[in-house]
């Protein structure tokens, strides 16, 4: 098979999709990830393409074990997302989705920071159009906020890459570390798209505002491309252990009280990213395998959950927990597939989440991070509550609202079915995933310790949720808007701006009033002397004028004499 960059099938498909319709467009869109994926199966590790641009060595295409596993899952995710969106007739979403998926593929095969920056920017811009595709006032404002974060990440990456090039003389993208100032800029560029604390709100703000299909694309690529970049550039950076632990824990509290179920899943995504970031921070082969493997699985199970909620949104027009319930009678297939996703994200044995999350947990224990391990254990229990129980329960089983509904379109069900089958297949046959992991670190998830520990955790977490519900202590699902760190730029900063604006308006009014008062007084004074009735406008007698002329001449003579 001829060698070509795996981004090209997506680019060609996006161009053709802009000028075709119907079944032709659908076939073109499905062929893009299929052709790219088949090509990738034949790609050999060590393959690279280099160009010399003046004094710069650029490597737009590089294949190794780390890029391959992300390349595989991005093609799988792209195929599932495209299949899920085929019922649409929206050219904007189709073209943006293909460019978005292709740019993510291009980013993980970029061998230098300049090429990475190019795909990084396409990734941010194309994904913003998926938010704007909702075409309402909320999505417009949300898309702008979303794009601000993406542009900030790109600016930091470019500035850091230039600084790094000045320090090292190279732009080749390998392990960077945090020894230089430019490296910190790159670190935060990756951190924004990883959903670092206080830099994460583009996820919880943007994902729920996108369309039912746009959110499926969004959950697959940006954050996973950032995890790849962090794993390549900063493996073993201890700071990431603590950042990841915080990311895994704090979203749980917001997810519990959140009413919008797609926003609950957005918080859940940050929680899962915390496990990946923590694994990268540990930096051992087992931990890095766990982080990359969990990123692989997250595309499947998080995509499955977003697809199930997207199907609910498409059929009912609702995603609020307080407005849903009882849909299992009318959408039984969607409900069943959602439960598979819920079990997988909760890391039940025999599903994909268990075999990757347990690697990160084992690596923490092996490296002596027992306190962090306990925090991550708490985070694991929290996942069961907000994603494993809350999502399927409130969407499909709680308080039947008698909502008119039907089963989701066939293409949606097929996409969800593929993701669900892969979740179970990887859980039952972990070698499917383990054989493509980038590092040599043999691991057996199904030993008595791992299985019993996880089952006990899940059992006690379930009992805790049941107790809270039975005792009435569980937060009620009520219509509300919950803000976390975004309160600063959606509430505090606008209030500060309005306060400053009011203060400047008052100062301007005061100065304006003073100037008007002063100018009025000036004009009144001038009018007394120069006005029609003023002193200088009066008729003066000739004798008086002669007298004043004589006085002026006398003054002049005296002055000249002196």
Secondary structure as the mmCIF struct_conf table of DSSP 4:
data_model
#
loop_
_struct_conf.conf_type_id
_struct_conf.id
_struct_conf.beg_label_comp_id
_struct_conf.beg_label_asym_id
_struct_conf.beg_label_seq_id
_struct_conf.end_label_comp_id
_struct_conf.end_label_asym_id
_struct_conf.end_label_seq_id
TURN_TY1_P TURN_TY1_P1 UNK A 6 UNK A 7
HELX_RH_AL_P HELX_RH_AL_P1 UNK A 8 UNK A 17
TURN_TY1_P TURN_TY1_P2 UNK A 18 UNK A 19
HELX_RH_AL_P HELX_RH_AL_P2 UNK A 22 UNK A 41
TURN_TY1_P TURN_TY1_P3 UNK A 42 UNK A 42
HELX_LH_PP_P HELX_LH_PP_P1 UNK A 43 UNK A 44
TURN_TY1_P TURN_TY1_P4 UNK A 45 UNK A 46
STRN STRN1 UNK A 48 UNK A 53
TURN_TY1_P TURN_TY1_P5 UNK A 54 UNK A 55
STRN STRN2 UNK A 56 UNK A 62
HELX_RH_AL_P HELX_RH_AL_P3 UNK A 65 UNK A 84
TURN_TY1_P TURN_TY1_P6 UNK A 85 UNK A 87
HELX_RH_AL_P HELX_RH_AL_P4 UNK A 91 UNK A 108
TURN_TY1_P TURN_TY1_P7 UNK A 109 UNK A 109
STRN STRN3 UNK A 112 UNK A 112
HELX_RH_AL_P HELX_RH_AL_P5 UNK A 113 UNK A 132
TURN_TY1_P TURN_TY1_P8 UNK A 133 UNK A 134
BEND BEND1 UNK A 136 UNK A 136
HELX_RH_AL_P HELX_RH_AL_P6 UNK A 137 UNK A 168
BEND BEND2 UNK A 169 UNK A 169
STRN STRN4 UNK A 172 UNK A 172
BEND BEND3 UNK A 174 UNK A 174
BEND BEND4 UNK A 178 UNK A 180
HELX_RH_AL_P HELX_RH_AL_P7 UNK A 181 UNK A 194
TURN_TY1_P TURN_TY1_P9 UNK A 195 UNK A 195
TURN_TY1_P TURN_TY1_P10 UNK A 197 UNK A 198
BEND BEND5 UNK A 199 UNK A 199
HELX_RH_AL_P HELX_RH_AL_P8 UNK A 201 UNK A 206
HELX_RH_3T_P HELX_RH_3T_P1 UNK A 207 UNK A 209
BEND BEND6 UNK A 210 UNK A 210
TURN_TY1_P TURN_TY1_P11 UNK A 212 UNK A 213
HELX_RH_AL_P HELX_RH_AL_P9 UNK A 214 UNK A 233
TURN_TY1_P TURN_TY1_P12 UNK A 235 UNK A 236
TURN_TY1_P TURN_TY1_P13 UNK A 238 UNK A 238
HELX_RH_AL_P HELX_RH_AL_P10 UNK A 239 UNK A 257
STRN STRN5 UNK A 260 UNK A 260
HELX_RH_AL_P HELX_RH_AL_P11 UNK A 261 UNK A 282
BEND BEND7 UNK A 284 UNK A 284
HELX_RH_AL_P HELX_RH_AL_P12 UNK A 285 UNK A 316
BEND BEND8 UNK A 317 UNK A 317
STRN STRN6 UNK A 320 UNK A 320
HELX_RH_3T_P HELX_RH_3T_P2 UNK A 321 UNK A 323
HELX_RH_3T_P HELX_RH_3T_P3 UNK A 327 UNK A 329
TURN_TY1_P TURN_TY1_P14 UNK A 330 UNK A 330
HELX_RH_AL_P HELX_RH_AL_P13 UNK A 332 UNK A 345
TURN_TY1_P TURN_TY1_P15 UNK A 346 UNK A 347
TURN_TY1_P TURN_TY1_P16 UNK A 349 UNK A 350
BEND BEND9 UNK A 351 UNK A 351
HELX_RH_AL_P HELX_RH_AL_P14 UNK A 352 UNK A 366
TURN_TY1_P TURN_TY1_P17 UNK A 367 UNK A 368
HELX_RH_AL_P HELX_RH_AL_P15 UNK A 370 UNK A 383
HELX_RH_PI_P HELX_RH_PI_P1 UNK A 384 UNK A 389
HELX_RH_AL_P HELX_RH_AL_P16 UNK A 390 UNK A 392
HELX_RH_PI_P HELX_RH_PI_P2 UNK A 393 UNK A 397
BEND BEND10 UNK A 398 UNK A 399
HELX_LH_PP_P HELX_LH_PP_P2 UNK A 407 UNK A 409
HELX_RH_AL_P HELX_RH_AL_P17 UNK A 410 UNK A 428
TURN_TY1_P TURN_TY1_P18 UNK A 430 UNK A 430
HELX_RH_AL_P HELX_RH_AL_P18 UNK A 431 UNK A 434
TURN_TY1_P TURN_TY1_P19 UNK A 435 UNK A 436
BEND BEND11 UNK A 438 UNK A 439
BEND BEND12 UNK A 445 UNK A 445
BEND BEND13 UNK A 447 UNK A 447
HELX_RH_AL_P HELX_RH_AL_P19 UNK A 448 UNK A 471
TURN_TY1_P TURN_TY1_P20 UNK A 472 UNK A 472
BEND BEND14 UNK A 474 UNK A 474
HELX_LH_PP_P HELX_LH_PP_P3 UNK A 475 UNK A 476
BEND BEND15 UNK A 479 UNK A 479
BEND BEND16 UNK A 484 UNK A 484
TURN_TY1_P TURN_TY1_P21 UNK A 485 UNK A 486
HELX_RH_AL_P HELX_RH_AL_P20 UNK A 487 UNK A 487
HELX_RH_PI_P HELX_RH_PI_P3 UNK A 488 UNK A 492
HELX_RH_AL_P HELX_RH_AL_P21 UNK A 493 UNK A 530
BEND BEND17 UNK A 531 UNK A 531
TURN_TY1_P TURN_TY1_P22 UNK A 532 UNK A 533
BEND BEND18 UNK A 534 UNK A 534
HELX_RH_3T_P HELX_RH_3T_P4 UNK A 535 UNK A 537
BEND BEND19 UNK A 538 UNK A 538
HELX_LH_PP_P HELX_LH_PP_P4 UNK A 539 UNK A 541
HELX_RH_AL_P HELX_RH_AL_P22 UNK A 542 UNK A 561
#
